[in-house]
Amino acid sequence: MSVTEFPELADEMTVMTFPDAVTDISEAIKKHHLATTFGWQDVAQRYRRSRIGAFWLTINMSVMIGALGLIFGNLFRTPMQEFLPFVGCGLIVWGFISSCLSDGCTSFIGAEGIILQVRMPLFTHVMRTLWRNTIVFAHNLVVVPVVLVIVAAPISWVAILALPGFILVSLNLLWMMLVLATICARFRDMTQVMQNFLQVIFYLTPIIWQMKTLPTGMPHYLFDLNPFYHLITLIRGPLLGQIPSPVTWLYAIAMLAVGWLFALWLFGRYRKRIPYWL
């Protein structure tokens, strides 16, 4: 049976908006143990029979940070004590954000079997994806204090602010992942489009280069409008002993409010169509 064969059914499926979405998300939060269990299993399955396990992720990230830090640090002629922690924290946070968005595209597609056979809140699969990447992020975060010690960089109490920053970033990622999962369930090519988009954003965002290296006269506000710059700064800044500016906090909070309103509308409108798209 196809939805397109029954227009009245299609109309009924697009009537529900906010209430339907809120109900699904609320139920998924109440049953959060499902998402955490699936997320742990995903990581365990990936590194089953490995002696080091998920710490291979930490090793890979360490090698990347060391290579990019040495290469670009010398190219930009920036002191290693300053540049290596900057690149290290930037790559780790960007890895978390980009992985969440990339995997978020396939949150529903990858759980096709469960969605079609088990009655479960759809938002559970988005939470599962976020939790899986949070575990990976936690493994990679071990590199940060090691890098700071190696270059003898000071560790400030400001690092505590990285926790509320991480929560705010995660809440923003959740609505982005929900939107991407819904759209990509219908339009599969959007997954590839998103991956290409993330590659471009990586170079447009100060991750492996610093704002002070921009040519004289380059308008900085063009980069301040980049939402990923603010999301990265919320976590990277405190880890480097820098307090994020009020503009960054307000930008992220405003994006959170507007983004969730849009996500609830989109998810509520097309939620019942998702199983048919799969």
N, C-alpha and C positions, 0 to 999 in steps of 0.2 A: 504494500500500500504506500502510495506517495502522497505527500501533503498537497502537491500541485494538482492531484486528481480530485481533490475535495476542497474547493475554494472556501466553503463555509467553515471547514476545519482549520484552514490556514488563518482565516479571519479571527476565529476563536483563540488561536494560539498567540496572536499578536495583541490581544486586548490587555492581558495582564501586564502590569508595569511594576511599580515600586513594591506593593504588598507581596507579590509573588517572589520577587528578588530578596526582600528582607526576610521572608519566611525561610527560604532556602539557606541563606547565609547564617541566620540565627540557629537553624537546626545543625548546620555544619560546625558551628562554634561549640554548640552543646556536645556534639560528638567528636570533639577535636582529637580524641584518642585514635580515631580511624586514620586521620591525616598523619599524625606522628608515627603511628605504627607502619603505615605504608612507606613513609619517607625513610625510616630506618631500614626497612627491608630493601628499598631501592639502592641505598648506599652499600649495604651488606652484600647484596646480590652482585653488585658491580665488582667488589673486591674479594669475593669468595675465593678461597684457596691461596690468597696472597699473604705472605708472611708479614709484610709491613702494613697491608690493608689500606685504609683511606689516607694514611700519611704519605702515600705516593703523591697525592695532591700537593701536600706541603713541600715535598722535594721538588716537584715540577715548578711550583711557584717560586721557590728559592732560586732555582737555576735561572728562571726568566728575569727575576728582579736583579740578580747579580749581573747578568749579561747586559740587559738594557741600562742598568745603572752605570756600569763602566763605560759603555759605548756612548750613550747620550750625555753622560756627565762630562766626558772629555770633549765631546762636540760642542756643548754649550759652555764649556769652561766654568763649570759650577763646582764649588767645593763638595767633595764626596760626603762630608758630614751633613750637609744640607740636602743634597740631591738624592742620595740613596734612600733615606727614609721617605722622602716625598714620592719617589717613584714606587717604592715598595708598598706604601699605604694606598697609593692611587691604583696600582694594578690589582691589589687584593679587593678593594671596594668595587672597582669597575668589574672585576671578575664576578663578584656576587650579583651586581645589578644586571649585567649583560646575560649571565646564565639564567637568572630568573625570568627575564623577558623572552629569551630564546626558548627556554623550556616551557614557558607559559603559553607559547603559541600551540604547543602540542599537549597541553594538560588534558583536554577532553578527547583529543584524537588518540592519545596513548592509552587512555582508560576506556576505550570503546567497549571492550568486553564486559567490564564491570558496569558501565552505564546502561548497557542493553540488557543485562541479566539481573542486576541487583538494584533494589530500590535504595538509593542513597543520595544525599544532597550533592548537587553538582559542584558546589563551591568547595567541597571536601578535596576534590582533585587539584584545585588551585592551591589550597592550603598545603596539600601534600608536596607539591612542587616547590613552594616557598620553603617548607621545612627541610626538604632534601638539600636545597642549596644553602640553607643556613648552616647545616652540618658541615658542608664543604667549606663554607666561609670561616667557621670556627676552627677548622683544621689549618686553614691558611693563615689565620690571625696569629698563630703561634710564631710566625716568621717575624712579626713586627718587633717584639722586644729583643729578639736576637739581632736584628739589624741595628736597632738603637744602641745596643751594647757594643757591637762591632765598631761602629763609627763614633762611639763615645758621645752620643747625643743625649741631652738631658731628658728625663721623663718627668712630666709635670702632672699635677693633680687634675689639670684641665681634661686629661684623658677620660675622666669619669663622664664628661658630657657626650662621649661617643655612644653611650648606652641610650639616652633619649633620642640622639640623632639616628641610631640604628632602628629604633622603634618607628620613628617618623618615616624613615626611608622604606621600611618594610610595609607600612600601611599604604604608602604611595605605590609601591610595587604590586601590592595585592590588587588594587583597582586596575592598574595597567595590565596585569596578567589576566584578570577576568575579562577585560575588553578584548585582548588579543586571543584568548582561548575561544571566545564566542565567535569572533570574526573568522578566525582560522578554521574553525569547525565547518564553516560554510564555504570559505574561499581558501583552499589549501595552498595556493601560490603565495599567500600573504606571509607564510612562514619564511620563504626564501627572501621575500622583500624585506622582512624585518631583520634578517641576518645581515643583508647588505647595508641596511640603514645603520645597524649597530657598528659595523666596520667604519663607516664614514664618521659617525659620532665619536668614535674612539680617537680619531685624529683631530677633530674639532674641539675636543674637551681637553683642558690642561691636566693630562694624566702623566705623560712622559715628557712634557715641556711645561715651563712655568710662565706665568703671565708677564713677569718682568723681562722675559726674553723676546717679547713682541717688539716689532719695529717701532721706532718713535713715530707718534701720530696715529697709530692703529687704535681705533675706538674700542675701549674695553667693554662698553655696554653691550656690544654684539655678543660677547662671551657671557656676560652677566645674564642675558636672556636665555642662555642654554640651561634647561632644567636639570640636566645631568651634572652640570658643574656644581649646582647647589646641593644636589643629593650626595655627591661625592664629598663635598666640603663638610657636610654635617657629621661625617664619620672621620674623614681624614684629618680635618682641622684639629679636633681635640687630641687625636693620637699624636700629632706633631706639636702639641702644646699651644695651639692657636684656638681662640674662642670664635666660632662662626659669627658673622655679623648678624644684626637683627633682620637685615634685608633677606638673608639666606633663610632664616627661620620662617619669616612671614611668607616668603615665596613658596616654601615647601608646604606650609599649612594651607595657603590659598589653593595650591595645586591639589592638595588632599581633598579639600571640600568640593571643589568644582569637579575633580576627577571622579569622586565617588558618586556624585549626583548623576553624572553621565553614565557611569558603569551600572548603577542600579536601574536606570531607565533602559539601557540596552539589554542587560541580562534579563530583566523582568519581562521585556517585550518578546524576546526570542528564546527564552529558557526552554519552553516546551517543544521548540523546533529542533533543538540540538540533537536529541537521539535520532531523529529522522535524517539529519545531515550526516551523521556518522555511518 
